[in-house]
Amino acid sequence: MPTNEIIIKEKNYSLSINSLYNKKILIAEDDETNFFLLNEYLENTGAELIWVKDGKEVVEFIDKNNHFDIILMDIQMPDMDGYEALSIIRPRIPHLPVIALTAFAISGDKEYAINAGF
C-alpha cells in the first residue's frame, strides 16, 4: 500500500512523495511488473508518469520531449542499459535527477551508480 513516508536523500538532493505533485516522471523499466509496482507507489502523488521500456527509448523520448522533472531508470535493460542511456542524457541535461533502479544490486553497485552520474 502506498504511503507518504518514502524519502530519498542523496548528495544534497531530497525528494519526498509529497513533493511529486505536478511533476513529470519518466520511468525506464523493461519489466512490466516492476513498472506496475512503481505506478502503484506513485499513483496518488499527482505526478504524470511516462513509461519507456529500454535505454534507446529513453534517449529517443528525451530528444522529442525534453522536459522531465525526474527519471527513474532501471540499470539492466535490453538494447541499451541504464548506464549507457545516462551517458548520453547527462551531457544534454546535466542537472536532471536520474535515479537508478535495480532488483539485483550487489556490493559496490550504489557507488558505481553514483560515480556514473545517477
C-alpha positions as CSV (number, residue, x, y, z in Angstrom):
1,M,0.0,0.0,0.0
2,P,1.5,3.4,-1.0
3,T,2.4,5.8,1.8
4,N,3.7,9.3,2.0
5,E,6.7,8.0,4.0
6,I,9.2,7.4,1.2
7,I,12.0,10.0,1.3
8,I,15.1,9.9,-0.8
9,K,18.2,11.9,0.3
10,E,21.5,11.7,-1.5
11,K,24.2,14.3,-2.4
12,N,22.3,17.4,-1.3
13,Y,19.1,16.3,-3.1
14,S,16.0,15.5,-1.2
15,L,12.8,14.1,-2.6
16,S,9.6,13.1,-0.8
17,I,6.5,11.6,-2.3
18,N,4.6,14.7,-1.3
19,S,6.9,16.9,-3.5
20,L,5.9,15.0,-6.7
21,Y,2.6,16.8,-7.3
22,N,2.5,18.1,-10.9
23,K,6.0,16.6,-11.7
24,K,6.6,14.8,-14.9
25,I,8.4,11.4,-14.3
26,L,9.9,9.3,-17.0
27,I,10.1,5.6,-15.9
28,A,12.5,3.5,-17.8
29,E,11.8,-0.1,-16.9
30,D,11.7,-3.2,-19.2
31,D,9.8,-5.4,-16.7
32,E,6.0,-4.7,-16.8
33,T,5.5,-6.0,-13.3
34,N,8.2,-3.6,-11.9
35,F,6.6,-0.7,-13.8
36,F,3.1,-1.6,-12.3
37,L,4.7,-1.7,-8.8
38,L,6.2,1.8,-9.3
39,N,2.9,3.0,-10.7
40,E,1.2,1.7,-7.6
41,Y,3.6,3.6,-5.3
42,L,3.3,6.8,-7.3
43,E,-0.3,6.8,-8.4
44,N,-1.5,9.1,-5.6
45,T,1.2,11.7,-5.9
46,G,-0.3,13.8,-8.6
47,A,2.7,13.2,-10.8
48,E,2.5,12.4,-14.5
49,L,4.1,9.1,-15.3
50,I,5.5,8.1,-18.7
51,W,6.8,4.6,-19.3
52,V,9.5,3.5,-21.7
53,K,10.9,0.0,-21.9
54,D,14.7,0.4,-22.7
55,G,17.6,2.8,-22.8
56,K,17.1,3.5,-26.5
57,E,13.5,4.6,-25.9
58,V,14.7,6.8,-23.0
59,V,17.1,8.7,-25.3
60,E,14.6,8.9,-28.2
61,F,11.9,10.2,-25.8
62,I,14.2,12.7,-24.2
63,D,15.1,14.0,-27.7
64,K,11.5,14.6,-28.5
65,N,10.2,15.6,-25.1
66,N,13.0,17.2,-23.2
67,H,11.1,18.4,-20.1
68,F,11.0,16.0,-17.3
69,D,11.5,16.6,-13.6
70,I,12.9,13.1,-12.8
71,I,13.9,9.9,-14.5
72,L,13.6,6.6,-12.7
73,M,15.8,4.3,-14.7
74,D,16.4,0.5,-14.5
75,I,20.1,-0.1,-15.0
76,Q,19.7,-3.5,-16.6
77,M,17.5,-3.2,-19.7
78,P,17.8,-4.7,-23.2
79,D,19.2,-2.9,-26.3
80,M,20.8,-0.1,-24.2
81,D,21.2,-0.4,-20.4
82,G,20.7,2.5,-18.0
83,Y,24.4,3.4,-17.7
84,E,24.7,3.8,-21.5
85,A,21.5,5.8,-21.7
86,L,22.6,8.0,-18.8
87,S,26.0,8.7,-20.5
88,I,24.0,10.1,-23.5
89,I,21.4,12.0,-21.4
90,R,23.7,13.5,-18.8
91,P,25.6,15.9,-21.2
92,R,22.4,17.1,-22.7
93,I,20.5,17.7,-19.4
94,P,23.2,17.9,-16.7
95,H,21.0,18.8,-13.7
96,L,18.1,16.4,-14.3
97,P,17.8,14.0,-11.3
98,V,18.1,10.4,-12.6
99,I,17.6,7.7,-10.0
100,A,18.9,4.2,-10.7
101,L,16.7,1.2,-10.2
102,T,17.7,-2.4,-9.9
103,A,16.3,-5.6,-8.5
104,F,19.7,-7.2,-8.4
105,A,22.1,-4.9,-6.5
106,I,25.4,-6.3,-5.3
107,S,28.1,-4.8,-3.2
108,G,29.5,-1.7,-4.8
109,D,26.6,-1.0,-7.1
110,K,25.5,2.1,-5.3
111,E,28.9,3.7,-5.5
112,Y,29.2,2.7,-9.2
113,A,25.8,4.2,-10.0
114,I,26.7,7.5,-8.2
115,N,30.0,7.7,-9.9
116,A,28.3,7.1,-13.3
117,G,26.0,10.1,-12.6
118,F,22.9,8.7,-11.1
